[in-house]
Amino acid sequence: MMGLLAAATPAVPSALSGLPTAVAVAALCAAVVVEIIAIPGMLLPGGTVTLIAGALIGAGRPVLAVAAPMVIAVIGADQLAYFESAVLIDWWRRRRPARAERDGAPRERTAGQGRAAGQGRAGGWLTAAMPTVAGAVRMPYRAFAVRLIILRIPWLAAALSAGTLAAKWLGDIGHVVGVGGVIASLIVLACLLVARHRPGAIRAFGRGTGVLRKR
């Protein structure tokens, strides 16, 4: 599937090049929301459309006019995927009350899994990087939101930069889809390693940027 996406990607910036910037960006924002919500369990979803947005910047569109709406759309879609997943899981359980009783109060167990996922371990960061999974296991929202934003900021910068470089240097974003994915994955892996071995550094960073506040 990723190979097909990579093959189809080069034609997309060309199709958007004739559109006004606002229209092209609105289409990409809608597409990234669909990509994030429609692909459950994916690690930091939305990379394909974000790379295309970077290609628009490389083609000469204003940086802020493209990047700012995309960042808002990606982070907003993450929250929507989290809550949608939680709602769907609740609906599924209500439709199967007999199974819920037989399983022995799965709501309480799932809530416990969510609290475990919210602890300062690498597993908690990995769960936060998958919004649909975080919502499904009831990861505490504050832990999810803070960790995902910390992971998303460098990921978005890497994906947009990779798309920009593709448009400027190669003229074909399809040639660097794999490179952008590797860069984003390395950044995520680095964040997970820091979170596992130096959790104090992440908390200090969050407090310094105002993301983390004491209750």
ChimeraX commands (.cxc) that place a marker at each C-alpha (Angstrom):
marker #1 position 0.00,0.00,0.00 radius 0.5
marker #1 position 2.82,2.42,0.85 radius 0.5
marker #1 position 4.39,1.69,-2.53 radius 0.5
marker #1 position 1.17,2.69,-4.27 radius 0.5
marker #1 position 1.00,5.88,-2.22 radius 0.5
marker #1 position 4.58,6.73,-3.13 radius 0.5
marker #1 position 3.88,6.13,-6.81 radius 0.5
marker #1 position 0.76,8.29,-6.76 radius 0.5
marker #1 position 2.23,11.10,-4.68 radius 0.5
marker #1 position 4.23,12.92,-7.44 radius 0.5
marker #1 position 1.05,13.73,-9.39 radius 0.5
marker #1 position -0.70,15.31,-6.42 radius 0.5
marker #1 position 1.37,18.54,-6.10 radius 0.5
marker #1 position 0.93,19.07,-9.86 radius 0.5
marker #1 position -2.84,18.77,-9.48 radius 0.5
marker #1 position -2.78,21.32,-6.64 radius 0.5
marker #1 position -0.38,23.74,-8.31 radius 0.5
marker #1 position -3.13,25.46,-10.28 radius 0.5
marker #1 position -5.29,26.07,-7.22 radius 0.5
marker #1 position -5.14,29.14,-4.98 radius 0.5
marker #1 position -3.06,28.55,-1.87 radius 0.5
marker #1 position -6.06,28.69,0.48 radius 0.5
marker #1 position -7.98,26.11,-1.56 radius 0.5
marker #1 position -4.99,23.77,-1.93 radius 0.5
marker #1 position -4.18,23.95,1.78 radius 0.5
marker #1 position -7.83,23.38,2.75 radius 0.5
marker #1 position -7.88,20.24,0.59 radius 0.5
marker #1 position -4.67,18.98,2.21 radius 0.5
marker #1 position -5.98,19.71,5.72 radius 0.5
marker #1 position -9.15,17.73,4.99 radius 0.5
marker #1 position -7.07,14.90,3.53 radius 0.5
marker #1 position -4.73,14.70,6.52 radius 0.5
marker #1 position -7.70,14.55,8.91 radius 0.5
marker #1 position -9.13,11.64,6.92 radius 0.5
marker #1 position -5.73,9.91,6.81 radius 0.5
marker #1 position -5.20,10.17,10.57 radius 0.5
marker #1 position -8.71,9.00,11.48 radius 0.5
marker #1 position -9.12,6.33,8.80 radius 0.5
marker #1 position -5.86,4.45,9.52 radius 0.5
marker #1 position -6.11,3.12,13.10 radius 0.5
marker #1 position -3.07,1.91,14.98 radius 0.5
marker #1 position -0.53,3.70,12.77 radius 0.5
marker #1 position 2.50,5.32,14.39 radius 0.5
marker #1 position 2.14,9.12,13.97 radius 0.5
marker #1 position -0.22,8.94,10.96 radius 0.5
marker #1 position -0.58,11.68,8.36 radius 0.5
marker #1 position 2.90,11.55,6.86 radius 0.5
marker #1 position 1.89,11.24,3.20 radius 0.5
marker #1 position -0.25,14.37,3.12 radius 0.5
marker #1 position 2.23,16.31,5.26 radius 0.5
marker #1 position 4.98,15.56,2.74 radius 0.5
marker #1 position 2.73,16.88,-0.04 radius 0.5
marker #1 position 2.18,20.06,1.98 radius 0.5
marker #1 position 5.95,20.44,2.19 radius 0.5
marker #1 position 6.14,20.08,-1.58 radius 0.5
marker #1 position 3.75,23.02,-1.95 radius 0.5
marker #1 position 6.11,25.12,0.17 radius 0.5
marker #1 position 9.01,24.02,-2.01 radius 0.5
marker #1 position 7.03,25.04,-5.09 radius 0.5
marker #1 position 6.90,28.61,-3.82 radius 0.5
marker #1 position 3.78,28.83,-1.65 radius 0.5
marker #1 position 4.09,30.97,1.54 radius 0.5
marker #1 position 5.54,28.90,4.37 radius 0.5
marker #1 position 3.16,30.06,7.10 radius 0.5
marker #1 position 0.11,29.87,4.86 radius 0.5
marker #1 position 0.80,26.16,4.36 radius 0.5
marker #1 position 2.59,25.03,7.50 radius 0.5
marker #1 position 0.41,26.68,10.16 radius 0.5
marker #1 position -2.92,25.21,8.94 radius 0.5
marker #1 position -1.30,21.80,8.48 radius 0.5
marker #1 position 0.10,21.77,12.02 radius 0.5
marker #1 position -3.32,22.74,13.40 radius 0.5
marker #1 position -5.07,20.12,11.25 radius 0.5
marker #1 position -2.70,17.31,12.25 radius 0.5
marker #1 position -2.83,18.05,15.99 radius 0.5
marker #1 position -6.61,18.56,15.86 radius 0.5
marker #1 position -7.10,15.31,13.96 radius 0.5
marker #1 position -5.00,13.51,16.59 radius 0.5
marker #1 position -7.41,14.68,19.29 radius 0.5
marker #1 position -10.41,13.73,17.17 radius 0.5
marker #1 position -8.99,10.26,16.55 radius 0.5
marker #1 position -8.41,9.81,20.29 radius 0.5
marker #1 position -11.98,10.74,21.26 radius 0.5
marker #1 position -13.57,8.95,18.31 radius 0.5
marker #1 position -11.78,5.74,19.22 radius 0.5
marker #1 position -12.89,6.02,22.86 radius 0.5
marker #1 position -16.51,6.63,21.80 radius 0.5
marker #1 position -16.49,3.70,19.38 radius 0.5
marker #1 position -15.09,1.36,22.02 radius 0.5
marker #1 position -17.83,2.45,24.45 radius 0.5
marker #1 position -20.50,1.93,21.81 radius 0.5
marker #1 position -19.13,-1.52,20.97 radius 0.5
marker #1 position -19.25,-2.55,24.63 radius 0.5
marker #1 position -22.82,-1.29,25.07 radius 0.5
marker #1 position -23.87,-3.39,22.09 radius 0.5
marker #1 position -22.49,-6.50,23.77 radius 0.5
marker #1 position -23.54,-6.33,27.44 radius 0.5
marker #1 position -23.53,-10.10,27.85 radius 0.5
marker #1 position -19.95,-10.35,26.70 radius 0.5
marker #1 position -19.00,-7.42,28.94 radius 0.5
marker #1 position -20.39,-9.26,31.98 radius 0.5
marker #1 position -18.66,-12.48,30.98 radius 0.5
marker #1 position -15.34,-10.68,30.58 radius 0.5
marker #1 position -15.67,-9.25,34.07 radius 0.5
marker #1 position -16.01,-5.47,33.91 radius 0.5
marker #1 position -13.73,-4.72,30.95 radius 0.5
marker #1 position -14.33,-1.01,31.46 radius 0.5
marker #1 position -12.41,-1.07,34.71 radius 0.5
marker #1 position -9.64,-3.19,33.23 radius 0.5
marker #1 position -9.33,-0.94,30.21 radius 0.5
marker #1 position -9.15,2.11,32.43 radius 0.5
marker #1 position -6.35,0.42,34.31 radius 0.5
marker #1 position -4.56,-0.25,31.04 radius 0.5
marker #1 position -4.96,3.42,30.17 radius 0.5
marker #1 position -3.40,4.48,33.47 radius 0.5
marker #1 position -0.50,2.08,32.86 radius 0.5
marker #1 position -0.08,3.48,29.35 radius 0.5
marker #1 position 0.05,6.97,30.83 radius 0.5
marker #1 position 3.04,6.21,33.05 radius 0.5
marker #1 position 6.46,7.60,32.15 radius 0.5
marker #1 position 7.70,4.55,30.27 radius 0.5
marker #1 position 8.61,4.11,26.64 radius 0.5
marker #1 position 5.42,2.08,26.20 radius 0.5
marker #1 position 3.37,5.10,27.25 radius 0.5
marker #1 position 5.09,7.26,24.64 radius 0.5
marker #1 position 4.53,4.63,21.98 radius 0.5
marker #1 position 0.84,4.46,22.86 radius 0.5
marker #1 position 0.56,8.25,22.72 radius 0.5
marker #1 position 2.07,8.19,19.22 radius 0.5
marker #1 position -0.96,6.17,18.03 radius 0.5
marker #1 position -4.04,8.33,18.76 radius 0.5
marker #1 position -6.64,5.67,18.02 radius 0.5
marker #1 position -4.90,3.15,20.26 radius 0.5
marker #1 position -4.52,5.72,23.05 radius 0.5
marker #1 position -8.25,6.42,22.95 radius 0.5
marker #1 position -9.16,2.75,22.78 radius 0.5
marker #1 position -7.16,1.85,25.91 radius 0.5
marker #1 position -8.33,5.01,27.73 radius 0.5
marker #1 position -4.91,6.50,28.15 radius 0.5
marker #1 position -5.36,9.58,30.39 radius 0.5
marker #1 position -6.00,12.50,28.05 radius 0.5
marker #1 position -3.46,14.83,29.62 radius 0.5
marker #1 position -0.67,12.27,29.31 radius 0.5
marker #1 position -1.73,11.56,25.72 radius 0.5
marker #1 position -1.94,15.20,24.64 radius 0.5
marker #1 position 1.36,16.31,26.19 radius 0.5
marker #1 position 3.37,13.39,24.88 radius 0.5
marker #1 position 1.86,13.49,21.42 radius 0.5
marker #1 position 2.56,17.20,20.99 radius 0.5
marker #1 position 6.18,16.69,22.07 radius 0.5
marker #1 position 6.50,13.93,19.47 radius 0.5
marker #1 position 4.55,15.74,16.76 radius 0.5
marker #1 position 6.54,19.00,16.72 radius 0.5
marker #1 position 9.84,17.50,15.44 radius 0.5
marker #1 position 7.91,15.01,13.30 radius 0.5
marker #1 position 5.99,17.79,11.54 radius 0.5
marker #1 position 9.18,19.79,11.04 radius 0.5
marker #1 position 10.91,16.77,9.51 radius 0.5
marker #1 position 8.01,15.83,7.21 radius 0.5
marker #1 position 7.44,19.38,5.95 radius 0.5
marker #1 position 11.17,19.88,5.42 radius 0.5
marker #1 position 11.47,16.60,3.51 radius 0.5
marker #1 position 8.60,17.63,1.23 radius 0.5
marker #1 position 10.14,21.06,0.67 radius 0.5
marker #1 position 13.52,19.59,-0.23 radius 0.5
marker #1 position 11.85,17.11,-2.57 radius 0.5
marker #1 position 10.14,19.88,-4.51 radius 0.5
marker #1 position 13.23,22.09,-4.66 radius 0.5
marker #1 position 15.99,19.58,-5.30 radius 0.5
marker #1 position 14.40,16.57,-6.92 radius 0.5
marker #1 position 11.21,17.93,-8.49 radius 0.5
marker #1 position 9.52,14.70,-7.53 radius 0.5
marker #1 position 8.33,14.05,-3.97 radius 0.5
marker #1 position 7.92,10.37,-4.69 radius 0.5
marker #1 position 11.70,9.97,-4.65 radius 0.5
marker #1 position 11.97,11.00,-0.99 radius 0.5
marker #1 position 8.84,9.61,0.61 radius 0.5
marker #1 position 10.97,6.84,2.10 radius 0.5
marker #1 position 13.62,9.33,3.26 radius 0.5
marker #1 position 11.01,11.50,4.98 radius 0.5
marker #1 position 9.57,8.46,6.71 radius 0.5
marker #1 position 13.01,7.38,7.92 radius 0.5
marker #1 position 13.79,10.86,9.25 radius 0.5
marker #1 position 10.46,11.09,11.07 radius 0.5
marker #1 position 10.86,7.56,12.47 radius 0.5
marker #1 position 14.39,8.31,13.72 radius 0.5
marker #1 position 13.15,11.44,15.48 radius 0.5
marker #1 position 10.32,9.50,17.11 radius 0.5
marker #1 position 12.73,6.74,18.16 radius 0.5
marker #1 position 15.08,9.32,19.66 radius 0.5
marker #1 position 12.20,10.85,21.63 radius 0.5
marker #1 position 11.19,7.41,22.92 radius 0.5
marker #1 position 14.76,6.64,24.01 radius 0.5
marker #1 position 15.03,9.96,25.82 radius 0.5
marker #1 position 11.67,9.35,27.48 radius 0.5
marker #1 position 12.79,5.91,28.64 radius 0.5
marker #1 position 16.25,6.80,29.93 radius 0.5
marker #1 position 15.85,10.49,30.83 radius 0.5
marker #1 position 12.19,11.07,31.81 radius 0.5
marker #1 position 13.26,14.07,33.90 radius 0.5
marker #1 position 14.57,15.83,30.78 radius 0.5
marker #1 position 11.19,15.53,29.05 radius 0.5
marker #1 position 9.35,16.86,32.10 radius 0.5
marker #1 position 11.78,19.76,32.35 radius 0.5
marker #1 position 11.28,20.53,28.67 radius 0.5
marker #1 position 7.51,20.42,29.05 radius 0.5
marker #1 position 7.57,22.76,32.05 radius 0.5
marker #1 position 9.94,25.13,30.30 radius 0.5
marker #1 position 7.66,25.42,27.28 radius 0.5
marker #1 position 4.50,25.70,29.37 radius 0.5
marker #1 position 3.10,22.41,28.05 radius 0.5
marker #1 position 3.33,20.72,31.44 radius 0.5
marker #1 position 1.86,22.39,34.49 radius 0.5
marker #1 position 1.36,21.06,37.94 radius 0.5
marker #1 position -2.20,20.30,38.87 radius 0.5
marker link #1:1,2 radius 0.2
marker link #1:2,3 radius 0.2
marker link #1:3,4 radius 0.2
marker link #1:4,5 radius 0.2
marker link #1:5,6 radius 0.2
marker link #1:6,7 radius 0.2
marker link #1:7,8 radius 0.2
marker link #1:8,9 radius 0.2
marker link #1:9,10 radius 0.2
marker link #1:10,11 radius 0.2
marker link #1:11,12 radius 0.2
marker link #1:12,13 radius 0.2
marker link #1:13,14 radius 0.2
marker link #1:14,15 radius 0.2
marker link #1:15,16 radius 0.2
marker link #1:16,17 radius 0.2
marker link #1:17,18 radius 0.2
marker link #1:18,19 radius 0.2
marker link #1:19,20 radius 0.2
marker link #1:20,21 radius 0.2
marker link #1:21,22 radius 0.2
marker link #1:22,23 radius 0.2
marker link #1:23,24 radius 0.2
marker link #1:24,25 radius 0.2
marker link #1:25,26 radius 0.2
marker link #1:26,27 radius 0.2
marker link #1:27,28 radius 0.2
marker link #1:28,29 radius 0.2
marker link #1:29,30 radius 0.2
marker link #1:30,31 radius 0.2
marker link #1:31,32 radius 0.2
marker link #1:32,33 radius 0.2
marker link #1:33,34 radius 0.2
marker link #1:34,35 radius 0.2
marker link #1:35,36 radius 0.2
marker link #1:36,37 radius 0.2
marker link #1:37,38 radius 0.2
marker link #1:38,39 radius 0.2
marker link #1:39,40 radius 0.2
marker link #1:40,41 radius 0.2
marker link #1:41,42 radius 0.2
marker link #1:42,43 radius 0.2
marker link #1:43,44 radius 0.2
marker link #1:44,45 radius 0.2
marker link #1:45,46 radius 0.2
marker link #1:46,47 radius 0.2
marker link #1:47,48 radius 0.2
marker link #1:48,49 radius 0.2
marker link #1:49,50 radius 0.2
marker link #1:50,51 radius 0.2
marker link #1:51,52 radius 0.2
marker link #1:52,53 radius 0.2
marker link #1:53,54 radius 0.2
marker link #1:54,55 radius 0.2
marker link #1:55,56 radius 0.2
marker link #1:56,57 radius 0.2
marker link #1:57,58 radius 0.2
marker link #1:58,59 radius 0.2
marker link #1:59,60 radius 0.2
marker link #1:60,61 radius 0.2
marker link #1:61,62 radius 0.2
marker link #1:62,63 radius 0.2
marker link #1:63,64 radius 0.2
marker link #1:64,65 radius 0.2
marker link #1:65,66 radius 0.2
marker link #1:66,67 radius 0.2
marker link #1:67,68 radius 0.2
marker link #1:68,69 radius 0.2
marker link #1:69,70 radius 0.2
marker link #1:70,71 radius 0.2
marker link #1:71,72 radius 0.2
marker link #1:72,73 radius 0.2
marker link #1:73,74 radius 0.2
marker link #1:74,75 radius 0.2
marker link #1:75,76 radius 0.2
marker link #1:76,77 radius 0.2
marker link #1:77,78 radius 0.2
marker link #1:78,79 radius 0.2
marker link #1:79,80 radius 0.2
marker link #1:80,81 radius 0.2
marker link #1:81,82 radius 0.2
marker link #1:82,83 radius 0.2
marker link #1:83,84 radius 0.2
marker link #1:84,85 radius 0.2
marker link #1:85,86 radius 0.2
marker link #1:86,87 radius 0.2
marker link #1:87,88 radius 0.2
marker link #1:88,89 radius 0.2
marker link #1:89,90 radius 0.2
marker link #1:90,91 radius 0.2
marker link #1:91,92 radius 0.2
marker link #1:92,93 radius 0.2
marker link #1:93,94 radius 0.2
marker link #1:94,95 radius 0.2
marker link #1:95,96 radius 0.2
marker link #1:96,97 radius 0.2
marker link #1:97,98 radius 0.2
marker link #1:98,99 radius 0.2
marker link #1:99,100 radius 0.2
marker link #1:100,101 radius 0.2
marker link #1:101,102 radius 0.2
marker link #1:102,103 radius 0.2
marker link #1:103,104 radius 0.2
marker link #1:104,105 radius 0.2
marker link #1:105,106 radius 0.2
marker link #1:106,107 radius 0.2
marker link #1:107,108 radius 0.2
marker link #1:108,109 radius 0.2
marker link #1:109,110 radius 0.2
marker link #1:110,111 radius 0.2
marker link #1:111,112 radius 0.2
marker link #1:112,113 radius 0.2
marker link #1:113,114 radius 0.2
marker link #1:114,115 radius 0.2
marker link #1:115,116 radius 0.2
marker link #1:116,117 radius 0.2
marker link #1:117,118 radius 0.2
marker link #1:118,119 radius 0.2
marker link #1:119,120 radius 0.2
marker link #1:120,121 radius 0.2
marker link #1:121,122 radius 0.2
marker link #1:122,123 radius 0.2
marker link #1:123,124 radius 0.2
marker link #1:124,125 radius 0.2
marker link #1:125,126 radius 0.2
marker link #1:126,127 radius 0.2
marker link #1:127,128 radius 0.2
marker link #1:128,129 radius 0.2
marker link #1:129,130 radius 0.2
marker link #1:130,131 radius 0.2
marker link #1:131,132 radius 0.2
marker link #1:132,133 radius 0.2
marker link #1:133,134 radius 0.2
marker link #1:134,135 radius 0.2
marker link #1:135,136 radius 0.2
marker link #1:136,137 radius 0.2
marker link #1:137,138 radius 0.2
marker link #1:138,139 radius 0.2
marker link #1:139,140 radius 0.2
marker link #1:140,141 radius 0.2
marker link #1:141,142 radius 0.2
marker link #1:142,143 radius 0.2
marker link #1:143,144 radius 0.2
marker link #1:144,145 radius 0.2
marker link #1:145,146 radius 0.2
marker link #1:146,147 radius 0.2
marker link #1:147,148 radius 0.2
marker link #1:148,149 radius 0.2
marker link #1:149,150 radius 0.2
marker link #1:150,151 radius 0.2
marker link #1:151,152 radius 0.2
marker link #1:152,153 radius 0.2
marker link #1:153,154 radius 0.2
marker link #1:154,155 radius 0.2
marker link #1:155,156 radius 0.2
marker link #1:156,157 radius 0.2
marker link #1:157,158 radius 0.2
marker link #1:158,159 radius 0.2
marker link #1:159,160 radius 0.2
marker link #1:160,161 radius 0.2
marker link #1:161,162 radius 0.2
marker link #1:162,163 radius 0.2
marker link #1:163,164 radius 0.2
marker link #1:164,165 radius 0.2
marker link #1:165,166 radius 0.2
marker link #1:166,167 radius 0.2
marker link #1:167,168 radius 0.2
marker link #1:168,169 radius 0.2
marker link #1:169,170 radius 0.2
marker link #1:170,171 radius 0.2
marker link #1:171,172 radius 0.2
marker link #1:172,173 radius 0.2
marker link #1:173,174 radius 0.2
marker link #1:174,175 radius 0.2
marker link #1:175,176 radius 0.2
marker link #1:176,177 radius 0.2
marker link #1:177,178 radius 0.2
marker link #1:178,179 radius 0.2
marker link #1:179,180 radius 0.2
marker link #1:180,181 radius 0.2
marker link #1:181,182 radius 0.2
marker link #1:182,183 radius 0.2
marker link #1:183,184 radius 0.2
marker link #1:184,185 radius 0.2
marker link #1:185,186 radius 0.2
marker link #1:186,187 radius 0.2
marker link #1:187,188 radius 0.2
marker link #1:188,189 radius 0.2
marker link #1:189,190 radius 0.2
marker link #1:190,191 radius 0.2
marker link #1:191,192 radius 0.2
marker link #1:192,193 radius 0.2
marker link #1:193,194 radius 0.2
marker link #1:194,195 radius 0.2
marker link #1:195,196 radius 0.2
marker link #1:196,197 radius 0.2
marker link #1:197,198 radius 0.2
marker link #1:198,199 radius 0.2
marker link #1:199,200 radius 0.2
marker link #1:200,201 radius 0.2
marker link #1:201,202 radius 0.2
marker link #1:202,203 radius 0.2
marker link #1:203,204 radius 0.2
marker link #1:204,205 radius 0.2
marker link #1:205,206 radius 0.2
marker link #1:206,207 radius 0.2
marker link #1:207,208 radius 0.2
marker link #1:208,209 radius 0.2
marker link #1:209,210 radius 0.2
marker link #1:210,211 radius 0.2
marker link #1:211,212 radius 0.2
marker link #1:212,213 radius 0.2
marker link #1:213,214 radius 0.2
marker link #1:214,215 radius 0.2
view
